[in-house]
Amino acid sequence: MTKDCLITGCKKQAATYCYHCSQDLCTSHSTEHKEWIQGQLLPIINDANTMHEHFHHCDKDQTMATLQCLTDVREQLDHWRSDCYHHIDSVYDQAQRQLALILEKHNAELTKKTTQNVESLKTIRRELGELLSEGNIAYRQIDKLKKQINEIKRNEQERINDPDIRIITQKLDVEKHVDIIWNVKPVEEELPKQRTTKTASSCIHHFRSYSSTDSDEENRKQRTTKKPYTNKKPIRPSMSTSQKSIDKCRICFMTFPKRMTQNDRIKHLLIVMSEQAIRIASCCLHDPEHFFIQVAQTEHRLKLAQIWSIQPGSNVLEIGCGQGDCTAVLASLVGSLGHVTGIDPGDLSYGAPYTLGQAQEHLKNSQLGAQITFKQTEVQQFLSDNLSMKYDVAVLAHSIWYFASPDILQDILQALKGRVQRVCIAEYALSTTSNNAFPHILSVLAQNTLFLRDPTWTTNIRTLLSPIAISEIIKKIGFHLVTSTILTPAEDLLDGEWETNIVLSNDFLQAVNQKVVHINEQVTVCAIRDAMISAIETLKLQNKKISTMDVWTAVFSVTV
């Protein structure tokens, strides 16, 4: 029995049977069918040839890329080691300066006591001479003189005793500050099997913190028991605190999930924050759920103060102190023997989520409050009303762009001349060492352009002075540059992201449309904004986040 070809529209008799597709085909369609099947091999052949060429040529390139990667990583490690050495030397120098102050104070007290003993002894000898010349001596007078002599002996014995000066040092556990990530896998595959779900968790800084649901006895065991997996850096939380499966650090009260995959961890910034920054940041008014933001701001200002070499016992004038982020750092560094006067003309009700008044009051009531004084007034007026006041250091930390015009900076510096030994500056450099900060630079240009046409626009950027322009103004007054450097902010400093969000907002566009009358000026502002958006989109494609632009720091002195 003959069969027809199964191809639609073909009425010819089948000449062959295809076992692959289970169809009866005529001679012509069978030929076409074979050609089609053979055609499916061509892409596979091309792929195979391409991969063959790839493997033939890639060995050398891959080796070079691997060597370059290792070189870059080693450079990062060397840089980290250098920074650690520098930080240790800085702490050592600070301790030496504190010891020098203590010894100076101790010597002053010794000199005072010696002077008092010598004067007392002179009085006793004078009385003895008078008694011998008169010859009228009573036992009451002898007892009195004996007591006075014994008192001088006791004072002298106390004076010559060694001073009770001790120093407490702690061993640095640097292993917790280095983490090499390679061939990333989910965290469940990396953790040892013996680890349970009730493992003590780490907040953004503290390597040992304790679950909010564990008892005190369990906490004690976790603190004293050596864990097999403690070499991971702490990370930021990535879930809302409304979820129940959370841990809480009992040091800074930060909440974060108990379980987090390694991929989620990589999306967060792995940072290690110093104990000093934690301690200072805890004195500032902050949201406990976002404590890492306050610590990041504090660490940035600690780096600035280290470059400025703020010494213990210094009398510091901070111009444009705001809510006191830098004030707290300065107060901590000058110590109980120094003082920081923070001046800011801003309304005490200004600011969010906390106002200037709330933040300053909170800082005044902290352990640093004794060495801080806040003044709500114009800087020129304060300096004019207090002509006799002199300072060791004047600090302008990210405050120059707030001034309404360059003349204000010039007037302030003119008033400071002859009343301050050094002027320390920190302001954004309008430059960047990476493409990640280009959106930040474009955002400040857009905001400043809008402010020039709408002075009522609420912005932190009013006078966009570059480091060169600031240096020229300061040098005209008579100050001389001592040192300057460019600081690349850490990735957890979010100022760049905050500024770009302002320009992205509908309020910004609405202000441009309403306040910028000239059409060409509108086009210019919008072009800067569009360029910023394009830069952000490019970063997203590269799986990168917005960074904060470089910071220019400098120290000026009235002496050459």
C-alpha positions as CSV (number, residue, x, y, z in Angstrom):
1,M,0.0,0.0,0.0
2,T,1.5,3.3,-1.1
3,K,1.5,6.4,1.2
4,D,1.3,10.1,0.3
5,C,3.9,12.7,1.3
6,L,2.9,14.3,4.6
7,I,4.1,17.8,3.6
8,T,1.0,20.1,3.4
9,G,0.0,20.7,-0.2
10,C,2.1,17.9,-1.7
11,K,0.1,15.2,-3.5
12,K,3.1,13.0,-4.5
13,Q,3.6,9.5,-3.3
14,A,6.1,9.1,-0.4
15,A,9.5,7.7,-1.4
16,T,11.2,7.6,2.0
17,Y,10.5,7.7,5.7
18,C,12.3,10.1,8.2
19,Y,12.7,8.3,11.5
20,H,13.8,11.6,13.3
21,C,10.5,13.5,12.6
22,S,8.4,10.4,11.9
23,Q,7.1,11.6,8.5
24,D,6.7,10.0,5.0
25,L,8.3,12.3,2.4
26,C,8.5,12.4,-1.3
27,T,11.8,12.5,-3.1
28,S,12.0,16.3,-3.5
29,H,10.9,17.0,0.1
30,S,13.2,14.4,1.4
31,T,16.1,16.2,-0.2
32,E,15.0,19.5,1.2
33,H,14.6,17.9,4.6
34,K,18.2,16.6,4.5
35,E,19.5,20.0,3.5
36,W,17.6,21.7,6.3
37,I,19.0,19.3,8.9
38,Q,22.5,19.8,7.6
39,G,22.0,23.5,7.8
40,Q,21.4,23.2,11.6
41,L,25.0,22.1,11.9
42,L,26.4,25.3,10.5
43,P,25.9,27.5,13.7
44,I,27.3,24.7,15.8
45,I,30.3,24.4,13.6
46,N,30.9,28.2,13.8
47,D,30.6,28.2,17.6
48,A,33.0,25.3,17.8
49,N,35.5,27.1,15.5
50,T,35.1,30.3,17.5
51,M,35.8,28.6,20.8
52,H,38.8,26.8,19.3
53,E,40.3,30.2,18.2
54,H,39.4,31.6,21.7
55,F,41.2,28.8,23.5
56,H,44.1,29.0,21.1
57,H,44.7,32.7,21.8
58,C,43.3,33.4,25.3
59,D,46.0,31.7,27.4
60,K,48.5,34.5,27.1
61,D,45.9,37.2,27.6
62,Q,44.3,35.5,30.6
63,T,47.7,35.1,32.2
64,M,48.5,38.8,31.8
65,A,45.0,39.7,33.1
66,T,45.6,37.5,36.2
67,L,49.0,39.0,36.8
68,Q,47.5,42.5,36.5
69,C,44.7,41.6,38.9
70,L,47.1,40.2,41.5
71,T,49.3,43.3,41.1
72,D,46.3,45.6,41.8
73,V,45.2,43.5,44.8
74,R,48.7,43.5,46.2
75,E,48.9,47.3,45.8
76,Q,45.6,47.6,47.7
77,L,47.1,45.4,50.5
78,D,50.3,47.4,50.6
79,H,48.3,50.6,50.8
80,W,46.2,49.1,53.6
81,R,49.4,48.2,55.5
82,S,50.9,51.6,54.9
83,D,47.7,53.3,56.3
84,C,47.8,51.0,59.3
85,Y,51.4,52.0,60.0
86,H,50.5,55.6,59.6
87,H,47.6,55.3,61.9
88,I,49.7,53.5,64.6
89,D,52.3,56.2,64.3
90,S,49.7,58.9,64.6
91,V,48.2,57.3,67.8
92,Y,51.7,56.9,69.2
93,D,52.5,60.5,68.5
94,Q,49.3,61.6,70.2
95,A,50.1,59.5,73.3
96,Q,53.5,61.0,73.4
97,R,52.0,64.5,73.3
98,Q,49.6,63.6,76.1
99,L,52.5,62.3,78.2
100,A,54.4,65.5,77.6
101,L,51.4,67.5,78.8
102,I,51.0,65.3,81.9
103,L,54.7,65.6,82.8
104,E,54.6,69.4,82.2
105,K,51.6,69.7,84.6
106,H,53.3,67.4,87.1
107,N,56.5,69.5,87.1
108,A,54.5,72.6,87.5
109,E,52.8,71.1,90.6
110,L,56.2,70.0,92.0
111,T,57.5,73.5,91.6
112,K,54.5,75.0,93.3
113,K,54.8,72.6,96.3
114,T,58.6,73.2,96.6
115,T,58.0,77.0,96.7
116,Q,55.3,76.5,99.4
117,N,57.7,74.3,101.5
118,V,60.5,76.8,101.2
119,E,58.3,79.7,102.2
120,S,57.0,77.7,105.2
121,L,60.5,76.8,106.2
122,K,61.6,80.4,106.1
123,T,58.8,81.4,108.4
124,I,59.7,78.6,110.9
125,R,63.4,79.6,110.9
126,R,62.5,83.2,111.5
127,E,60.3,82.2,114.5
128,L,63.1,80.1,115.8
129,G,65.5,83.0,115.6
130,E,63.1,85.2,117.5
131,L,62.6,82.6,120.2
132,L,66.3,82.1,120.7
133,S,67.0,85.9,121.0
134,E,64.1,86.4,123.4
135,G,64.9,83.3,125.6
136,N,61.2,83.0,126.5
137,I,60.3,79.6,125.1
138,A,57.1,77.7,126.0
139,Y,56.3,74.0,125.3
140,R,53.3,75.1,123.4
141,Q,55.5,76.9,120.9
142,I,57.9,73.9,120.6
143,D,55.0,71.5,119.8
144,K,53.7,73.9,117.2
145,L,57.1,74.2,115.5
146,K,57.5,70.4,115.5
147,K,54.1,69.9,113.8
148,Q,55.0,72.5,111.2
149,I,58.4,70.8,110.5
150,N,56.7,67.3,110.2
151,E,54.1,68.8,107.8
152,I,56.9,70.1,105.6
153,K,58.6,66.7,105.7
154,R,55.4,64.9,104.6
155,N,54.9,67.4,101.8
156,E,58.5,66.9,100.6
157,Q,58.1,63.1,100.8
158,E,54.9,63.3,98.6
159,R,56.7,65.6,96.2
160,I,59.7,63.3,95.6
161,N,57.5,60.2,95.1
162,D,57.3,58.9,91.5
163,P,54.2,60.1,89.7
164,D,51.4,57.5,89.3
165,I,51.4,57.4,85.5
166,R,50.3,54.2,83.7
167,I,49.5,53.3,80.2
168,I,47.1,50.6,79.0
169,T,47.6,49.1,75.5
170,Q,45.5,46.6,73.7
171,K,46.7,44.1,71.1
172,L,45.5,44.8,67.6
173,D,43.5,42.0,66.0
174,V,44.3,42.9,62.4
175,E,43.1,39.7,60.9
176,K,39.5,40.9,61.3
177,H,40.3,43.9,59.1
178,V,41.3,42.0,56.0
179,D,38.9,39.8,53.9
180,I,39.8,38.3,50.5
181,I,36.8,37.4,48.4
182,W,37.3,35.0,45.5
183,N,34.9,32.8,43.6
184,V,31.9,34.1,45.5
185,K,29.4,31.4,46.5
186,P,26.2,31.6,48.6
187,V,27.0,32.0,52.3
188,E,25.4,28.7,53.2
189,E,28.1,26.8,51.2
190,E,30.9,28.7,52.9
191,L,29.8,28.4,56.5
192,P,30.9,25.3,58.5
193,K,28.2,22.7,59.0
194,Q,28.5,22.9,62.8
195,R,27.3,26.5,62.7
196,T,23.7,26.9,64.0
197,T,21.1,29.5,63.4
198,K,21.8,31.0,66.8
199,T,25.3,32.3,65.9
200,A,26.2,35.6,67.4
201,S,26.0,38.3,64.8
202,S,28.0,41.3,63.9
203,C,26.8,44.8,63.3
204,I,28.5,47.3,61.0
205,H,31.4,47.6,63.3
206,H,31.3,45.4,66.4
207,F,32.6,41.9,65.6
208,R,30.9,40.5,68.7
209,S,27.3,41.4,69.4
210,Y,24.4,39.3,70.6
211,S,21.0,38.1,69.4
212,S,18.1,40.1,70.8
213,T,16.3,36.9,71.7
214,D,19.1,35.1,73.6
215,S,19.4,35.0,77.3
216,D,22.2,36.6,79.3
217,E,23.7,33.2,79.9
218,E,23.7,32.4,76.2
219,N,25.3,35.8,75.5
220,R,28.0,35.0,78.0
221,K,28.7,31.6,76.3
222,Q,28.8,33.3,72.9
223,R,31.3,35.9,74.1
224,T,33.6,33.3,75.7
225,T,33.3,30.4,73.2
226,K,35.7,30.4,70.2
227,K,33.7,30.3,67.0
228,P,35.0,28.5,63.9
229,Y,33.8,31.3,61.6
230,T,34.7,34.8,62.8
231,N,36.8,36.1,59.9
232,K,34.1,37.8,58.0
233,K,33.8,41.6,57.9
234,P,30.6,43.2,59.3
235,I,28.1,44.6,56.9
236,R,25.2,46.9,56.6
237,P,21.6,45.7,57.2
238,S,19.5,45.0,54.0
239,M,16.1,44.4,55.5
240,S,13.5,46.4,57.3
241,T,13.4,46.3,61.1
242,S,9.7,45.3,61.0
243,Q,10.8,41.7,60.1
244,K,11.1,39.4,63.1
245,S,14.2,37.4,62.0
246,I,16.7,40.0,63.1
247,D,19.7,40.4,65.4
248,K,20.5,43.6,67.4
249,C,23.9,44.8,68.4
250,R,23.8,45.8,72.0
251,I,26.6,48.3,71.6
252,C,25.1,50.5,68.9
253,F,21.5,49.0,68.8
254,M,21.7,48.4,65.0
255,T,19.3,45.7,63.7
256,F,20.0,43.4,60.8
257,P,18.9,40.0,59.4
258,K,20.2,36.8,61.0
259,R,20.7,35.2,57.6
260,M,22.0,36.9,54.5
261,T,23.5,35.3,51.4
262,Q,27.0,36.1,50.3
263,N,25.6,37.7,47.1
264,D,23.6,40.1,49.3
265,R,26.7,40.8,51.4
266,I,28.7,41.8,48.3
267,K,26.0,44.3,47.4
268,H,26.8,46.1,50.6
269,L,29.9,48.0,51.5
270,L,32.3,46.0,53.6
271,I,33.8,48.4,56.0
272,V,35.5,48.4,59.3
273,M,35.0,51.4,61.4
274,S,37.3,52.5,64.2
275,E,36.4,52.4,67.9
276,Q,37.2,56.1,68.0
277,A,34.6,56.9,65.4
278,I,32.0,54.7,67.1
279,R,32.6,56.4,70.4
280,I,32.4,60.0,69.0
281,A,29.4,59.2,66.8
282,S,27.5,57.9,69.7
283,C,27.6,61.4,71.3
284,C,25.9,62.9,68.2
285,L,22.1,62.9,67.7
286,H,21.4,60.0,65.2
287,D,18.8,57.5,64.1
288,P,19.8,54.2,65.8
289,E,18.6,52.3,62.7
290,H,21.0,54.2,60.5
291,F,23.9,54.6,63.0
292,F,26.4,53.6,60.2
293,I,25.6,56.9,58.4
294,Q,26.7,58.9,61.5
295,V,29.8,56.8,62.0
296,A,30.8,57.2,58.3
297,Q,30.5,61.0,58.6
298,T,32.5,60.9,61.8
299,E,35.3,58.8,60.3
300,H,35.5,61.2,57.4
301,R,36.0,64.1,59.7
302,L,38.5,62.1,61.8
303,K,40.6,61.8,58.6
304,L,40.4,65.5,58.0
305,A,41.5,66.3,61.6
306,Q,44.4,63.9,61.3
307,I,45.6,65.8,58.2
308,W,45.2,69.1,60.1
309,S,47.1,67.7,63.1
310,I,44.7,68.9,65.7
311,Q,46.6,68.8,69.0
312,P,45.3,68.1,72.5
313,G,44.7,71.2,74.6
314,S,44.1,73.4,71.5
315,N,41.6,76.2,71.5
316,V,39.6,75.7,68.2
317,L,37.2,78.0,66.4
318,E,34.9,76.1,64.0
319,I,33.1,78.2,61.4
320,G,29.9,76.8,60.0
321,C,29.6,74.0,62.6
322,G,26.0,73.0,61.6
323,Q,24.7,70.1,63.7
324,G,28.2,69.4,65.1
325,D,29.5,66.4,63.2
326,C,33.0,68.0,63.0
327,T,32.6,69.7,66.4
328,A,32.3,66.4,68.1
329,V,35.5,65.1,66.4
330,L,37.4,68.3,67.3
331,A,36.2,68.2,70.9
332,S,37.4,64.6,71.3
333,L,40.8,65.4,69.9
334,V,41.5,68.6,72.0
335,G,40.4,66.7,75.1
336,S,39.5,68.2,78.5
337,L,42.4,70.7,78.4
338,G,41.1,72.2,75.1
339,H,37.9,73.8,73.9
340,V,35.9,74.1,70.6
341,T,33.7,77.1,69.8
342,G,31.3,76.3,67.0
343,I,29.6,79.2,65.2
344,D,26.7,78.9,62.8
345,P,24.2,81.5,61.7
346,G,21.6,79.0,60.7
347,D,18.1,78.9,62.3
348,L,18.0,76.4,65.1
349,S,14.8,75.0,63.7
350,Y,16.5,74.2,60.3
351,G,17.4,70.6,59.4
352,A,15.9,67.2,59.0
353,P,15.3,64.6,60.5
354,Y,16.8,66.5,63.4
355,T,17.1,70.3,63.7
356,L,20.3,72.2,64.4
357,G,19.0,73.1,67.9
358,Q,18.2,69.5,68.7
359,A,21.5,68.2,67.5
360,Q,23.6,70.8,69.2
361,E,21.7,70.4,72.5
362,H,22.2,66.6,72.4
363,L,25.9,67.1,71.8
364,K,26.2,69.6,74.7
365,N,24.6,67.0,77.0
366,S,27.0,64.3,76.0
367,Q,30.4,63.5,77.5
368,L,32.0,65.9,75.1
369,G,29.8,68.8,76.0
370,A,32.1,70.3,78.6
371,Q,34.6,71.3,75.9
372,I,32.1,72.7,73.4
373,T,30.4,76.1,73.1
374,F,27.8,76.8,70.3
375,K,27.0,80.3,69.1
376,Q,24.1,81.1,66.8
377,T,25.3,84.2,65.1
378,E,27.0,85.6,62.0
379,V,30.7,84.9,62.1
380,Q,31.8,88.4,61.3
381,Q,29.5,89.7,64.1
382,F,30.9,87.2,66.6
383,L,34.5,88.1,65.8
384,S,33.7,91.8,66.0
385,D,32.1,91.5,69.4
386,N,35.0,89.3,70.8
387,L,38.1,91.2,69.6
388,S,40.2,89.9,72.5
389,M,39.5,86.2,71.8
390,K,42.4,84.3,70.1
391,Y,42.5,80.7,68.9
392,D,45.1,78.2,68.0
393,V,43.2,76.8,65.0
394,A,40.2,78.0,62.9
395,V,38.4,75.2,61.0
396,L,36.1,75.5,58.0
397,A,34.9,71.9,57.3
398,H,32.6,71.7,54.3
399,S,31.1,75.1,55.1
400,I,32.6,77.5,52.5
401,W,30.0,76.6,49.8
402,Y,27.2,77.7,52.3
403,F,28.4,81.3,52.1
404,A,26.3,83.7,50.0
405,S,29.3,85.2,48.3
406,P,33.2,85.0,48.2
407,D,33.3,88.3,50.0
408,I,32.0,86.7,53.2
409,L,35.0,84.2,53.2
410,Q,37.3,87.1,52.6
411,D,35.8,89.2,55.5
412,I,36.0,86.3,57.9
413,L,39.6,85.5,57.1
414,Q,40.5,89.2,57.4
415,A,39.0,89.3,60.9
416,L,40.9,86.1,61.8
417,K,44.3,87.5,60.8
418,G,46.4,88.1,63.9
419,R,44.0,86.1,66.1
420,V,44.6,82.6,64.9
421,Q,47.8,80.6,64.3
422,R,46.4,78.3,61.6
423,V,43.4,78.0,59.3
424,C,42.3,74.5,58.3
425,I,40.1,74.0,55.3
426,A,38.1,71.1,53.9
427,E,35.9,71.5,50.9
428,Y,34.9,69.4,47.9
429,A,37.6,69.5,45.2
430,L,35.3,69.5,42.1
431,S,37.4,66.6,40.9
432,T,37.2,62.8,41.1
433,T,39.6,59.9,40.8
434,S,36.8,57.6,39.5
435,N,33.8,57.9,37.2
436,N,31.5,57.0,40.1
437,A,31.6,60.6,41.4
438,F,30.8,62.4,38.1
439,P,27.0,62.6,39.0
440,H,27.9,64.3,42.3
441,I,30.0,67.0,40.4
442,L,27.2,67.6,37.9
443,S,24.6,67.8,40.7
444,V,26.4,70.6,42.5
445,L,26.9,72.5,39.2
446,A,23.1,72.2,38.5
447,Q,22.2,73.3,42.1
448,N,24.5,76.3,42.1
449,T,23.2,77.4,38.6
450,L,19.7,77.3,39.9
451,F,20.6,79.2,43.1
452,L,22.1,82.1,41.0
453,R,18.6,82.6,39.5
454,D,16.6,81.7,42.6
455,P,18.2,82.8,45.9
456,T,15.2,81.4,47.8
457,W,16.0,77.9,46.6
458,T,17.0,75.8,49.7
459,T,20.4,74.4,48.8
460,N,23.7,73.8,50.5
461,I,25.6,75.1,47.5
462,R,25.6,78.9,47.2
463,T,29.1,79.9,46.4
464,L,30.8,77.2,44.3
465,L,34.5,78.0,45.0
466,S,37.2,75.7,43.7
467,P,40.4,74.9,45.7
468,I,42.3,77.3,43.5
469,A,39.8,80.1,44.1
470,I,39.8,79.5,47.9
471,S,43.6,79.4,48.0
472,E,43.9,82.8,46.2
473,I,41.4,84.4,48.6
474,I,43.3,83.1,51.6
475,K,46.7,84.1,50.3
476,K,45.5,87.7,49.5
477,I,44.7,88.1,53.2
478,G,48.3,87.2,54.1
479,F,48.1,83.5,55.0
480,H,50.6,81.1,53.6
481,L,50.0,77.5,52.5
482,V,51.6,74.9,54.8
483,T,50.2,71.7,53.3
484,S,47.4,70.6,51.0
485,T,46.2,67.2,49.8
486,I,43.3,65.5,48.0
487,L,41.3,63.0,50.0
488,T,39.2,60.3,48.3
489,P,36.2,59.7,50.5
490,A,35.2,56.2,51.6
491,E,32.3,54.6,49.7
492,D,30.0,54.8,52.7
493,L,30.1,58.6,52.7
494,L,26.7,59.3,51.0
495,D,26.9,63.0,50.3
496,G,27.2,62.4,46.6
497,E,24.1,60.3,46.5
498,W,22.1,62.9,48.6
499,E,23.1,65.8,46.3
500,T,22.1,63.9,43.1
501,N,18.7,62.9,44.6
502,I,18.0,66.7,45.1
503,V,18.6,67.4,41.4
504,L,16.5,64.3,40.4
505,S,13.5,65.5,42.4
506,N,10.4,67.1,41.0
507,D,10.9,70.1,43.2
508,F,14.2,70.9,41.4
509,L,12.6,70.7,38.0
510,Q,9.6,72.8,39.2
511,A,12.0,75.5,40.6
512,V,13.9,75.6,37.2
513,N,10.6,76.1,35.3
514,Q,9.3,78.8,37.6
515,K,12.4,80.7,38.6
516,V,14.7,80.5,35.6
517,V,13.1,82.9,33.2
518,H,15.6,83.0,30.3
519,I,15.0,80.0,28.0
520,N,18.7,79.5,27.3
521,E,19.5,79.3,31.0
522,Q,16.7,76.8,31.5
523,V,18.2,74.7,28.7
524,T,21.7,74.9,30.4
525,V,20.4,73.7,33.8
526,C,18.4,70.9,32.2
527,A,21.4,69.9,30.1
528,I,23.5,69.5,33.3
529,R,20.8,67.5,34.9
530,D,20.4,65.3,31.8
531,A,24.2,64.7,31.8
532,M,24.0,63.7,35.4
533,I,21.2,61.2,34.7
534,S,23.2,59.7,31.8
535,A,26.2,59.3,34.1
536,I,24.0,57.5,36.7
537,E,22.6,55.2,34.1
538,T,26.1,54.3,32.9
539,L,27.0,53.4,36.5
540,K,23.9,51.2,36.8
541,L,24.9,49.3,33.7
542,Q,28.3,48.7,35.3
543,N,26.7,47.7,38.5
544,K,28.3,50.6,40.3
545,K,26.9,53.1,42.8
546,I,27.2,56.9,43.0
547,S,30.3,58.0,45.0
548,T,31.2,61.3,46.7
549,M,33.7,63.5,44.8
550,D,37.2,64.1,46.1
551,V,37.8,66.4,49.1
552,W,40.5,69.1,49.1
553,T,42.1,69.7,52.5
554,A,44.7,72.4,53.3
555,V,46.4,74.1,56.2
556,F,47.3,77.8,56.1
557,S,49.4,79.8,58.5
558,V,50.2,83.4,59.2
559,T,53.9,82.6,59.3
560,V,56.0,81.5,56.4
